[in-house]
Amino acid sequence: MATSEFWQRLSASMASSHEWEGSLSGETPRGTRGTVKLWMVLDVVSILGAAIIATMYDLHTGPVEEIEAFWRGTLVHGRSMWILLALLCGFTMALIIASKRLSLYVPAKLTSVLGEQRRSLQACFTSGLLLTGTLYVVHAADIPRSIVLITLGLVAVFLGLRRLVYRLFLYNRYDRGVGTRNVLIVGTGPEAHALRHHLESIRHLGYTFKGFVDFPGTTPRFTAESGEVVGSFETLFQHARSLFVDEIFFTSPCERELVQNVLEQARIHGVDLRIVPDMYNGLAWNSPIEYIGQFPTIPLHCGHVPELGLLFKRVFDLLFSVLFLIFLAPILLIIAIAVKMDSPGPAFYKSERIGKKGRVFHCIKFRTMVEDAEERRADVMHMNERDGVLFKISNDPRITKLGRFLRKYSFDELPQFFNVLRGEMSIVGPRPPIASEVKEYKLNHLRRLDVMPGITGLWQVQGRQDPSFASYVSLDVTYIDNWSIWLDFKIIARTVGVVFAGTGS
């Protein structure tokens, strides 16, 4: 099959579905820009903290006296506030520029621990030399050299320690399978097997291998083990969708035009693409080489990830959940006792749900049905009032008298704040489906699982009484495509009104 004919077939099959349309199309900036800005701000804070501590130690002053003396220009005899501030700003800019040139703001998984610490010391040493050289040029003999040396030492310690703690935090998350990136490897040759072994043997790289993809027109030197080849190259992006793939690695050499076409599709689908060089006839000449462990890769596209926004969302989830559970603990206890007294069975009900990227977790709720409700599900299936995959009965005979009240005001969902604390759910997001529903999903429905499921969401406040599964999915996709912190706040505010209106069921 010719390359053009092959890609026409692939493009035609993908163009008929709408699951990829939306805000992901077109060029996107690198998703690490927000993180780079955050690291720069932390560097500035570290320098300020080191300078304050060094001055307090050397001049035996307190923080209030030090700030007052700095403002009056008497902190260092004969030196105005503006000169000292200019020296501090110059040192800060030099450190940031040196750190950027030494690639200290790239993702931590792309570098080694010792290499990062060495380059961090190198950045401090370089900017420190520039500072001491400037002090010599401006004849600043009255500025105590002990303050300068202590500041440089503290900055080096602060930066190195902060980066080490951050790495340990990342490695702990990767060991628990949290925050890893799913990858497909195109090709089944020795390079593909070596790359797969490398990714799986070094867990702190943060990658989860999802399978090989057969490349057309090539004979693999090694045969992949049974079940590890997930499909053919023609269905590459369909498998990327169904397996929640974040990155695709190319290990098989192929024509430049074919790689260019795959790159265009990756941009549309929001999937990162890396190739293990071969340089593909100049396609990657202007692209930087990034090392994944020992493997050089050339990133051709890296999708946008609003990392600062997601970090704020997670911090808000934790703070809100902790405060909520503390202040409403007596009410939760009363509800738990009431459920136990109302009908036989436990106070809480754990339902196996499907979370972000297909992860399975147990969603915690107050029990609102009789104890053998699951066994009686088949008996009431004919009463289902929702279409498609959804299952809902207004007058479900399995619901207890207290359970009906709890569902009306959504009190049964309050224990899900424990799921939020465990990192399995967010306060706002698509509702987590059960496994039987996901088995009936079409490919475009899986977009609901791209983000963390939530206690409330756009569907809960806008289309809760709409029985249409298409509307259910459409509202969730709308939320994903248009997500912002302000949208979450609006949904939370509207949720309060929905709860008091008692529109639950």
NORNOR-V210637 format. One record per pair of residues at least 6 apart in sequence whose C-alpha atoms are under 6 Angstrom apart, sorted by the first residue. I is the first residue (numbers start at 1). GAP is how many residues later the second one is. If there is no record, write none. Layout:
i->(I/I)
gap->(GAP/GAP)
This chain:
i->(10/19/20/23/24/24/25/28/28/29/30/30/31/31/34/36/47/50/50/50/51/54/54/54/55/69/70/73/73/91/94/95/95/98/99/109/110/110/117/171/174/174/180/180/181/181/181/182/182/182/182/183/183/183/183/183/184/184/184/184/185/185/185/186/186/186/187/187/187/187/187/188/189/189/189/192/211/211/211/212/212/213/213/213/214/214/215/244/246/247/247/247/248/249/249/250/251/256/270/272/272/272/273/273/274/274/274/275/275/276/289/289/290/290/291/318/321/336/339/340/345/347/347/348/348/348/349/349/349/349/350/350/350/351/351/352/352/353/353/353/353/353/353/354/354/354/354/355/355/356/356/356/356/357/357/364/364/365/365/365/366/368/368/368/369/369/369/370/373/384/384/384/385/385/386/386/387/388/389/406/407/407/408/408/408/409/409/409/419/420/425/425/425/426/426/426/427/427/428/428/428/428/429/429/429/430/430/430/430/431/431/432/459/461)
gap->(224/425/249/458/244/246/243/275/276/275/272/274/273/274/274/69/108/101/104/105/100/93/96/97/92/6/11/7/8/40/33/28/32/25/24/96/181/182/43/33/6/32/26/27/26/27/65/25/26/63/64/26/27/62/64/65/26/27/28/64/27/63/64/26/27/64/26/27/28/64/65/32/31/32/33/59/17/18/19/16/17/16/18/19/18/19/18/113/25/24/25/26/25/25/26/25/25/24/33/29/30/31/27/28/23/24/25/22/23/21/8/9/6/7/6/103/96/11/8/7/26/19/20/17/18/19/15/16/17/18/12/13/14/11/12/9/10/7/8/9/79/80/81/6/78/79/80/77/98/93/94/95/96/92/93/51/52/47/48/50/46/31/32/35/29/30/31/28/25/7/8/9/7/8/6/81/81/81/48/6/97/98/94/96/97/90/93/95/6/6/27/28/29/26/27/28/27/28/26/27/28/29/24/25/28/23/24/27/46/22/23/21/16/34)
